[in-house]
């Protein structure tokens, strides 16, 4: 059988392909972060889940529901393993720096661990929630529906995320995570300090370490690429930073009206669940602490953006002025924890 390949010549590799494998070892900042990611790994199986189960056995039904509810909402953002797994694929197809590809593999592993923690927490506090949960009153029914509709909103952005690589450059995509990672670092650090249960202290402390490293990754991408961004790409980063706030505010603050499609009772029931969880000794920051966490995140991200002449978006919910960003749609929601 004849073919038109000339084996005396070097092959012509197709574009956007993981082959040929290439390596470079000169991005020292990225290599330092990759090595740090390997050093800071932790194992969710080392958490004493029996201790958490014993703690839950001393709570009433509504308190256990409230804590399982909180972990379920968190899982909407910690269900990020496929997000970064896809980023790994794309990073190889685009032959990004070797260390950057390596860092993305560690973030994928981190996110899988965070998602496992959500599932294990629910399983040891209120097994079967929410799909095998039988509500006994209206509050329980609405809490269950809050979770399911939150997950439905998460599903809205998944297809848009897959298509985002045709719409955005890598630097815009990855710097989109800055706001969320900065806020998550502060929120989880606060929850670690306030947790009454030792095992939750350990979980939140370890998670905050991961999020700090993830933020460092977004900062690395920003510093490596912002100098070559044109005005259009800078505007996209501004919009994505706002989208990060909109997406993550559901659990780290309050859900803004743009993007989220939620039951009319969502906020009322959500606040009741948080209060019930607090009454059980499960520490959740109050509204002032949440606002402080976001303001700290905005200061951190804003200082990075300003250095590269990228405008900070307005955050009217927090009384912060900046570039007005309107009409956040599914296709704009890229950020995850």
C-alpha positions in Angstrom: 0.0 0.0 0.0 1.5 3.4 -1.0 1.6 6.4 1.1 2.8 10.0 0.6 5.1 10.1 3.7 8.8 10.8 3.0 10.6 9.1 5.9 13.9 10.7 4.9 12.4 14.0 6.1 11.4 15.1 9.6 7.7 14.7 10.1 5.3 17.6 10.0 3.4 17.5 13.3 -0.3 18.6 13.4 -1.0 21.8 15.4 -2.9 21.7 18.7 -1.5 18.3 19.5 0.2 16.8 22.6 3.0 15.5 20.3 5.8 15.9 20.0 6.7 16.0 23.7 8.8 19.0 24.5 10.6 20.2 27.7 12.1 23.4 28.9 13.7 24.1 32.3 14.4 27.8 32.3 11.2 29.2 34.0 12.6 29.1 37.5 9.6 30.8 39.2 7.3 28.2 37.8 9.7 25.4 38.8 9.8 26.7 42.3 6.0 26.7 42.5 5.8 23.2 41.0 8.2 21.8 43.6 6.3 23.6 46.4 3.1 22.0 45.2 4.6 18.5 45.5 6.0 19.3 49.0 2.6 20.6 50.3 0.4 17.7 49.4 -1.8 16.2 52.0 -4.1 13.1 52.2 -7.8 13.4 53.0 -7.7 9.8 54.3 -5.5 11.1 57.2 -8.5 13.1 58.5 -10.1 11.3 61.4 -13.6 10.9 59.8 -14.7 8.7 62.7 -14.2 11.8 65.0 -16.4 13.9 62.7 -19.1 11.1 62.6 -19.0 11.0 66.4 -19.4 14.8 66.6 -22.3 14.7 64.2 -24.0 12.0 66.3 -24.4 14.6 69.1 -26.2 17.1 66.8 -29.9 17.3 66.0 -31.3 16.6 62.5 -31.5 20.3 61.5 -27.9 21.0 62.6 -26.6 17.9 60.6 -28.6 19.0 57.6 -27.2 22.6 57.8 -23.6 21.3 57.8 -24.2 18.9 55.0 -25.9 21.7 53.1 -22.9 23.9 53.5 -20.5 21.2 52.2 -22.9 20.5 49.3 -22.8 24.2 48.2 -19.0 24.2 48.5 -18.9 21.2 46.2 -20.4 23.3 43.4 -17.0 25.0 43.3 -14.8 22.2 44.4 -16.1 20.0 41.6 -13.2 21.4 39.6 -11.2 18.3 38.9 -12.4 18.1 35.3 -11.9 21.9 34.8 -8.2 21.6 35.5 -7.9 18.2 33.9 -9.1 19.8 30.7 -6.7 22.7 31.2 -3.9 20.1 31.5 -4.9 18.6 28.1 -5.0 22.1 26.5 -1.6 23.0 28.1 0.0 20.0 26.4 -1.7 20.7 23.1 -0.4 24.3 23.2 3.1 23.2 24.5 3.1 25.6 27.5 6.2 25.7 29.7 7.0 22.3 31.2 6.7 23.6 34.8 3.4 25.3 34.1 2.0 22.0 32.8 3.3 20.3 35.9 1.6 22.9 38.2 -1.7 22.3 36.4 -1.4 18.6 37.1 -1.0 19.4 40.9 -4.0 21.7 40.9 -6.0 19.0 39.3 -5.0 16.6 42.1 -5.7 19.3 44.7 -9.2 19.9 43.4 -10.0 16.2 43.4 -8.9 16.1 47.1 -11.1 19.1 47.9 -14.1 17.4 46.2 -13.4 14.2 48.1 -13.5 16.2 51.4 -16.9 17.6 50.5 -18.3 14.1 49.8 -16.7 12.5 52.9 -17.9 15.4 55.1 -21.5 14.9 53.9 -21.3 11.1 54.1 -20.2 11.3 57.7 -22.6 14.0 58.8 -25.8 13.2 56.8 -25.3 10.2 54.6 -27.2 10.3 51.3 -27.8 14.0 51.2 -29.3 15.4 48.9 -30.4 12.7 46.5 -31.4 10.1 49.1 -32.7 12.6 51.6 -36.5 12.7 52.5 -37.4 16.2 53.7 -39.7 16.3 56.8 -40.8 19.9 56.5 -40.7 23.0 54.2 -37.4 24.2 55.5 -35.7 20.9 54.7 -37.4 20.7 51.3 -36.2 24.2 50.4 -32.7 23.5 51.7 -32.5 20.4 49.5 -33.7 22.4 46.5 -31.2 25.2 47.2 -28.4 22.6 46.7 -29.9 21.1 43.6 -30.5 24.4 41.9 -27.0 25.6 42.9 -25.6 22.5 41.1 -27.8 23.2 38.1 -26.3 26.7 37.9 -22.9 25.0 38.0 -23.9 22.8 35.0 -24.8 26.0 33.0 -21.2 27.0 32.8 -19.6 23.7 32.1 -20.1 23.7 28.3 -19.2 27.3 28.1 -15.9 26.4 29.9 -15.1 23.8 27.3 -15.6 26.3 24.6 -13.7 29.0 26.3 -10.4 27.8 24.9 -11.7 28.9 21.5 -12.6 32.3 22.9 -9.9 33.2 25.3 -6.1 33.0 25.4 -4.4 31.0 28.1 -3.3 34.1 30.0 -6.8 35.5 30.2 -8.2 32.1 31.2 -5.8 31.5 34.1 -5.7 35.1 35.4 -9.5 34.8 35.5 -9.0 32.6 38.6 -7.2 35.3 40.6 -10.2 36.8 42.4 -11.6 33.5 43.5 -8.3 32.1 44.7 -7.5 35.3 46.7 -10.9 35.2 48.4 -10.8 31.5 49.0 -7.4 31.8 50.8 -8.9 34.3 53.3 -12.2 32.5 53.8 -10.6 29.1 54.5 -7.9 30.7 56.8 -10.7 32.3 58.8 -12.7 29.1 59.0 -9.6 27.2 60.2 -9.0 29.7 63.0 -12.7 29.7 64.0 -13.4 25.9 63.7 -14.3 24.3 67.0 -13.8 20.8 65.7 -10.1 19.8 65.4 -10.6 17.8 62.2 -12.3 20.7 60.5 -9.5 23.0 61.6 -7.1 20.7 59.8 -9.2 20.5 56.7 -9.6 24.2 56.3 -5.9 24.9 57.2 -4.7 22.5 54.6 -7.2 23.8 52.0 -6.1 27.4 52.7 -2.5 26.3 51.9 -3.6 24.9 48.6 -5.6 28.0 47.7 -2.6 30.2 48.6 -0.5 28.2 46.1 -3.2 28.4 43.5 -3.3 32.2 43.9 0.5 32.2 43.4 0.0 30.3 40.2 -2.5 32.9 38.8 0.0 35.7 39.8 2.8 33.9 38.0 0.7 33.7 34.8 -0.2 37.4 35.2 3.4 38.5 35.7 4.6 36.3 32.7 2.0 37.5 30.3 0.5 40.9 31.3 3.3 42.8 29.7 2.3 41.5 26.2 -1.5 41.8 26.6 -3.2 44.3 24.3 -6.1 46.5 25.5 -8.7 44.0 24.4 -7.2 41.2 26.4 -6.8 43.5 29.4 -10.5 44.3 29.2 -11.3 40.6 29.2 -9.3 40.1 32.4 -11.2 42.9 34.0 -14.5 41.2 33.1 -13.3 37.8 34.2 -12.2 39.2 37.6 -15.8 40.5 38.0 -17.1 37.1 36.9 -15.0 35.4 39.6 -16.7 37.5 42.3 -20.2 36.8 40.8 -19.6 33.1 40.7 -18.0 32.5 44.0 -20.1 35.0 46.0 -22.8 32.4 46.4 -20.9 30.7 49.3 -18.3 33.2 50.2 -20.7 36.2 50.4 -24.2 36.5 48.9 -25.2 35.6 45.3 -25.5 38.7 43.1 -28.4 38.8 40.8 -26.4 38.7 37.6 -25.8 35.1 36.4 -27.4 33.1 39.2 -30.9 31.7 38.7 -32.1 30.5 42.1 -35.3 29.9 44.0 -37.0 33.0 45.4 -36.4 31.7 49.0 -32.7 31.0 48.4 -31.1 33.7 50.6 -33.6 33.3 53.4 -33.1 29.6 53.7 -29.4 29.9 53.1 -29.0 32.3 56.1 -31.1 29.9 58.3 -28.8 27.0 57.3 -25.7 29.0 58.1 -27.2 30.0 61.5 -28.1 26.4 62.3 -24.5 25.3 61.3 -23.1 27.9 63.6 -25.3 26.7 66.5 -23.7 23.3 66.0 -20.2 24.7 66.5 -19.5 24.6 62.7 -17.8 28.0 62.2 -19.0 30.0 59.2 -17.8 33.7 58.9 -20.5 36.2 59.4 -21.4 38.8 56.8 -18.9 41.3 58.0 -16.1 38.7 58.0 -17.1 37.7 54.5 -17.1 41.3 53.3 -13.6 41.8 54.9 -12.4 38.7 53.1 -13.5 40.0 49.7 -12.1 43.5 50.4 -8.7 41.9 51.2 -8.9 39.8 48.0 -9.8 42.9 46.0 -6.8 44.8 47.5 -4.5 41.9 46.6 -5.8 41.4 43.1 -6.2 45.2 42.5 -2.5 45.8 43.3 -1.5 43.1 40.8 -3.8 44.4 38.1 -2.7 48.0 38.6 1.0 47.1 38.1 0.1 46.0 34.6 -2.3 48.8 33.8 -5.4 46.5 34.0 -8.5 48.0 35.4 -10.2 46.6 38.5 -13.9 46.0 38.0 -16.5 47.8 40.2 -17.9 45.8 43.1 -21.0 47.8 44.0 -22.1 45.1 46.5 -19.1 46.1 48.6 -19.2 49.8 47.8 -16.1 49.6 45.6 -15.8 51.7 42.5 -14.0 50.7 39.3 -14.6 49.7 35.7 -18.3 48.9 35.3 -19.0 45.4 34.0 -22.5 44.5 32.9 -24.3 41.4 31.7 -22.3 38.5 33.0 -23.5 35.4 31.0 -22.7 31.7 31.1 -19.8 32.1 28.7 -18.1 34.6 31.0 -18.2 32.3 34.1 -14.8 30.6 34.1 -13.4 30.9 37.6 -13.5 28.0 40.1 -11.8 27.3 43.4 
